[in-house]
Amino acid sequence: MTARTMPAAGDRVSVRAGEWQPSPGIVGQTYHDLRVVSVHESHDPAYAWVYAHGVDCAWESADCTAPWCFELLVAVDVLAATAAGDRP
């Protein structure tokens, strides 16, 4: 199986309810616009860990003391479609 291209650091990813999990097995119920810090494999091949800031996040300032503000499992299909430009 070929590895899929994932969003890079700084890319914007929008996730809708049902496309992400705050922890394994718990389905996210809200919408988030994220600015990717990094993407990592998870134990579930359908999801990848995404470390990110919100696009309006105050932590993106020069005073930021946190490396990221969101740690979510995001559906790999959503990430691959975003990286391919097939999804806003």
Backbone as ProteinMPNN parsed JSONL, in Angstrom:
{"seq_chain_A": "MTARTMPAAGDRVSVRAGEWQPSPGIVGQTYHDLRVVSVHESHDPAYAWVYAHGVDCAWESADCTAPWCFELLVAVDVLAATAAGDRP", "coords_chain_A": {"N_chain_A": [[0.843, -1.176, 0.0], [0.556, 2.2, -0.821], [1.903, 5.078, 0.705], [-0.059, 7.853, 1.707], [-0.226, 11.295, 0.756], [0.06, 13.791, 3.165], [-1.183, 16.759, 4.866], [1.087, 19.517, 5.221], [3.221, 21.185, 7.654], [1.797, 24.196, 8.717], [-0.236, 24.179, 6.843], [-3.75, 24.574, 6.229], [-6.462, 22.892, 7.677], [-9.753, 21.827, 7.648], [-12.08, 20.399, 9.764], [-15.023, 18.517, 10.125], [-17.917, 17.675, 12.138], [-17.81, 14.31, 13.182], [-15.609, 13.66, 11.634], [-13.331, 13.599, 13.091], [-11.606, 12.737, 16.15], [-11.374, 13.306, 19.639], [-10.099, 11.587, 21.312], [-9.213, 8.113, 20.991], [-11.989, 6.374, 19.695], [-13.938, 8.183, 20.554], [-16.178, 10.224, 19.1], [-15.772, 13.307, 17.462], [-17.807, 16.211, 17.75], [-18.024, 18.767, 16.724], [-17.131, 21.573, 14.582], [-13.949, 22.44, 13.285], [-11.418, 24.743, 12.324], [-8.155, 24.35, 11.488], [-4.619, 24.977, 11.833], [-2.013, 23.229, 10.745], [0.522, 21.73, 12.719], [1.949, 19.331, 12.911], [1.68, 15.967, 11.546], [0.943, 12.64, 12.438], [1.228, 9.056, 12.414], [-1.31, 6.799, 13.66], [-2.532, 4.135, 15.821], [-4.771, 3.212, 14.575], [-5.352, 2.756, 11.268], [-7.149, 4.308, 9.816], [-7.173, 6.787, 10.876], [-5.155, 9.674, 11.733], [-2.869, 11.226, 13.98], [-3.101, 14.63, 14.622], [-1.383, 17.509, 15.297], [-2.004, 20.8, 16.102], [-2.762, 24.333, 15.69], [-5.55, 26.496, 16.283], [-6.999, 28.421, 13.61], [-7.532, 31.002, 14.377], [-6.114, 31.202, 16.649], [-4.706, 32.458, 19.594], [-2.27, 31.569, 20.454], [-0.551, 31.539, 18.328], [0.971, 33.778, 18.268], [4.058, 35.643, 18.776], [4.644, 35.232, 21.39], [3.994, 32.669, 22.039], [3.842, 29.838, 24.078], [3.183, 27.257, 23.864], [3.601, 24.283, 22.002], [1.569, 23.326, 20.378], [-2.031, 23.59, 20.176], [-4.166, 21.967, 19.739], [-4.735, 18.495, 19.783], [-5.602, 15.997, 17.935], [-7.291, 13.123, 16.594], [-7.615, 12.655, 13.235], [-9.544, 11.838, 10.384], [-7.912, 9.969, 7.92], [-8.666, 10.045, 5.243], [-9.807, 12.603, 5.034], [-7.569, 14.221, 5.565], [-5.849, 13.465, 3.417], [-7.406, 14.28, 1.207], [-7.475, 17.023, 1.665], [-4.725, 17.667, 1.438], [-4.396, 17.066, -1.249], [-5.769, 19.062, -2.406], [-8.439, 18.802, -2.886], [-10.344, 19.568, -1.17], [-11.637, 22.167, 0.808]], "CA_chain_A": [[0.0, 0.0, 0.0], [1.335, 3.426, -0.945], [1.613, 6.11, 1.713], [-0.792, 8.986, 1.163], [0.318, 12.602, 1.09], [-0.646, 14.452, 4.263], [-0.907, 18.195, 4.938], [2.377, 19.907, 5.793], [3.179, 22.214, 8.696], [1.298, 25.479, 8.242], [-1.428, 24.008, 6.016], [-5.046, 24.689, 6.9], [-7.336, 21.728, 7.582], [-11.064, 22.016, 8.276], [-12.7, 19.119, 10.11], [-16.435, 18.599, 10.488], [-18.379, 16.666, 13.097], [-17.705, 12.948, 12.696], [-14.358, 13.458, 10.898], [-12.201, 13.64, 14.003], [-11.815, 12.182, 17.493], [-10.481, 13.889, 20.641], [-9.338, 10.428, 21.767], [-9.713, 6.952, 20.25], [-13.339, 5.893, 19.959], [-14.851, 9.276, 20.915], [-16.376, 10.985, 17.863], [-15.872, 14.759, 17.609], [-19.14, 16.685, 17.392], [-17.988, 20.172, 16.339], [-16.338, 21.951, 13.416], [-12.734, 23.18, 13.635], [-10.425, 25.142, 11.324], [-6.864, 24.139, 12.135], [-3.361, 25.218, 11.141], [-1.245, 22.03, 11.094], [1.897, 21.758, 13.223], [2.509, 18.072, 12.416], [0.763, 14.836, 11.375], [1.623, 11.41, 12.846], [0.433, 7.829, 12.347], [-1.92, 6.295, 14.893], [-2.718, 2.688, 15.783], [-5.883, 2.975, 13.658], [-4.924, 3.283, 9.97], [-8.155, 5.223, 9.276], [-6.968, 8.087, 11.525], [-3.797, 10.122, 12.036], [-2.796, 12.276, 14.997], [-2.773, 15.953, 14.097], [-1.082, 18.557, 16.271], [-2.349, 22.01, 15.361], [-3.31, 25.527, 16.325], [-6.726, 27.015, 15.605], [-6.572, 29.501, 12.719], [-7.661, 32.255, 15.118], [-5.499, 30.916, 17.938], [-3.811, 33.465, 20.165], [-0.958, 30.975, 20.685], [0.309, 31.709, 17.155], [1.755, 35.001, 18.437], [5.469, 35.443, 19.114], [4.725, 34.875, 22.803], [3.449, 31.319, 22.216], [4.624, 28.926, 24.909], [2.713, 25.897, 23.591], [3.952, 23.848, 20.65], [0.302, 23.184, 19.674], [-3.193, 23.783, 21.045], [-5.077, 20.856, 19.462], [-4.183, 17.168, 19.522], [-6.797, 15.29, 17.495], [-7.244, 12.089, 15.573], [-8.389, 13.128, 12.078], [-9.683, 10.819, 9.351], [-6.864, 10.029, 6.907], [-9.304, 10.461, 3.985], [-9.952, 14.063, 5.1], [-6.228, 14.789, 5.448], [-5.35, 13.239, 2.065], [-8.169, 15.144, 0.3], [-7.008, 18.401, 1.894], [-3.382, 17.772, 0.865], [-4.521, 16.986, -2.702], [-6.487, 20.245, -2.875], [-9.802, 18.422, -3.222], [-11.204, 19.941, -0.058], [-11.189, 23.462, 1.374]], "C_chain_A": [[0.889, 1.24, 0.0], [0.922, 4.429, 0.115], [0.92, 7.284, 1.033], [-0.131, 10.285, 1.596], [-0.565, 13.258, 2.14], [-0.347, 15.948, 4.225], [0.434, 18.459, 5.636], [2.175, 20.941, 6.892], [2.758, 23.545, 8.077], [0.061, 25.376, 7.362], [-2.69, 24.12, 6.859], [-5.866, 23.434, 6.624], [-8.63, 22.067, 8.308], [-11.661, 20.642, 8.526], [-14.122, 19.363, 10.598], [-16.757, 17.54, 11.536], [-18.316, 15.287, 12.446], [-16.423, 12.643, 11.946], [-13.136, 13.422, 11.803], [-12.601, 13.035, 15.341], [-10.872, 12.88, 18.471], [-9.597, 12.819, 21.295], [-9.949, 9.216, 21.072], [-11.112, 6.52, 20.686], [-14.359, 6.947, 20.342], [-14.988, 10.176, 19.684], [-16.541, 12.467, 18.167], [-17.197, 15.263, 17.056], [-19.181, 18.124, 16.902], [-17.122, 20.356, 15.105], [-15.116, 22.724, 13.898], [-11.94, 23.517, 12.382], [-9.086, 25.12, 12.032], [-5.716, 24.557, 11.23], [-2.403, 24.126, 11.633], [0.14, 22.387, 11.629], [2.602, 20.495, 12.717], [1.42, 17.008, 12.354], [1.552, 13.561, 11.66], [0.679, 10.224, 12.723], [-0.18, 7.519, 13.708], [-2.042, 4.778, 14.778], [-3.845, 2.291, 14.834], [-5.51, 3.57, 12.303], [-5.924, 4.239, 9.322], [-7.985, 6.639, 9.82], [-5.491, 8.383, 11.705], [-3.881, 11.182, 13.126], [-2.379, 13.575, 14.326], [-2.537, 16.882, 15.278], [-1.247, 19.864, 15.525], [-2.69, 23.164, 16.289], [-4.612, 25.848, 15.611], [-6.29, 28.168, 14.721], [-6.679, 30.865, 13.388], [-6.961, 32.185, 16.48], [-4.525, 32.008, 18.393], [-2.406, 32.903, 20.37], [-0.028, 31.131, 19.491], [1.158, 32.982, 17.245], [3.202, 34.65, 18.791], [5.657, 35.016, 20.565], [4.28, 33.443, 23.083], [4.387, 30.455, 23.054], [4.212, 27.474, 24.691], [3.101, 25.49, 22.173], [2.718, 23.624, 19.769], [-0.823, 23.329, 20.686], [-4.246, 22.698, 20.848], [-4.264, 19.602, 19.231], [-5.382, 16.28, 19.217], [-6.441, 14.134, 16.579], [-8.151, 12.562, 14.443], [-8.402, 12.016, 11.034], [-8.63, 11.023, 8.26], [-7.45, 10.474, 5.565], [-9.461, 11.981, 3.918], [-8.588, 14.724, 4.896], [-5.683, 14.647, 4.027], [-6.088, 14.131, 1.06], [-7.748, 16.593, 0.442], [-5.645, 18.614, 1.238], [-3.43, 17.772, -0.661], [-5.233, 18.213, -3.296], [-7.919, 19.955, -3.267], [-10.82, 18.849, -2.172], [-10.702, 21.269, 0.502], [-10.598, 23.317, 2.761]], "O_chain_A": [[1.865, 1.308, 0.746], [-0.265, 4.607, 0.388], [1.274, 7.661, -0.084], [0.455, 10.364, 2.676], [-1.789, 13.276, 2.014], [0.639, 16.364, 3.616], [0.847, 17.712, 6.523], [1.089, 21.501, 7.04], [3.292, 23.964, 7.05], [-0.626, 26.375, 7.151], [-2.692, 23.801, 8.047], [-5.954, 22.972, 5.486], [-8.607, 22.537, 9.445], [-11.742, 19.817, 7.617], [-14.387, 20.282, 11.373], [-15.967, 16.629, 11.783], [-18.722, 15.118, 11.296], [-16.159, 11.479, 11.642], [-12.019, 13.234, 11.323], [-13.784, 12.846, 15.625], [-9.688, 13.035, 18.171], [-8.497, 13.107, 21.767], [-11.087, 9.282, 20.608], [-11.384, 6.328, 21.871], [-15.545, 6.635, 20.447], [-14.021, 10.818, 19.274], [-17.343, 12.848, 19.019], [-17.657, 14.797, 16.014], [-20.266, 18.661, 16.681], [-16.466, 19.423, 14.642], [-15.215, 23.557, 14.798], [-11.801, 22.686, 11.484], [-8.899, 25.787, 13.05], [-5.827, 24.498, 10.006], [-2.029, 24.107, 12.806], [0.838, 23.231, 11.069], [3.702, 20.565, 12.169], [0.383, 17.118, 13.009], [2.681, 13.405, 11.195], [-0.53, 10.366, 12.907], [0.34, 7.91, 14.753], [-1.692, 4.203, 13.747], [-3.873, 1.164, 14.342], [-5.365, 4.788, 12.198], [-5.572, 4.921, 8.36], [-8.576, 7.583, 9.296], [-4.673, 7.47, 11.815], [-4.846, 11.944, 13.188], [-1.42, 13.61, 13.555], [-3.393, 17.02, 16.152], [-0.698, 20.032, 14.436], [-2.879, 22.995, 17.493], [-4.765, 25.504, 14.439], [-5.307, 28.84, 15.036], [-5.976, 31.796, 12.994], [-7.199, 33.021, 17.352], [-3.635, 32.415, 17.647], [-1.445, 33.668, 20.453], [1.171, 30.884, 19.618], [1.985, 33.228, 16.367], [3.519, 33.494, 19.07], [6.712, 34.495, 20.928], [4.196, 33.042, 24.244], [5.58, 30.358, 22.767], [4.814, 26.563, 25.259], [2.943, 26.277, 21.24], [2.81, 23.723, 18.546], [-0.61, 23.208, 21.892], [-5.123, 22.524, 21.695], [-3.229, 19.634, 18.565], [-6.095, 15.858, 20.127], [-5.427, 14.16, 15.882], [-9.329, 12.839, 14.668], [-7.397, 11.336, 10.826], [-8.48, 12.128, 7.738], [-6.795, 11.206, 4.823], [-9.267, 12.578, 2.859], [-8.473, 15.684, 4.134], [-5.118, 15.597, 3.485], [-5.462, 14.681, 0.153], [-7.671, 17.317, -0.55], [-5.43, 19.619, 0.562], [-2.595, 18.41, -1.303], [-5.294, 18.382, -4.514], [-8.557, 20.782, -3.919], [-12.005, 18.533, -2.272], [-9.497, 21.475, 0.651], [-10.18, 24.308, 3.361]]}, "name": "protein", "num_of_chains": 1, "seq": "MTARTMPAAGDRVSVRAGEWQPSPGIVGQTYHDLRVVSVHESHDPAYAWVYAHGVDCAWESADCTAPWCFELLVAVDVLAATAAGDRP"}
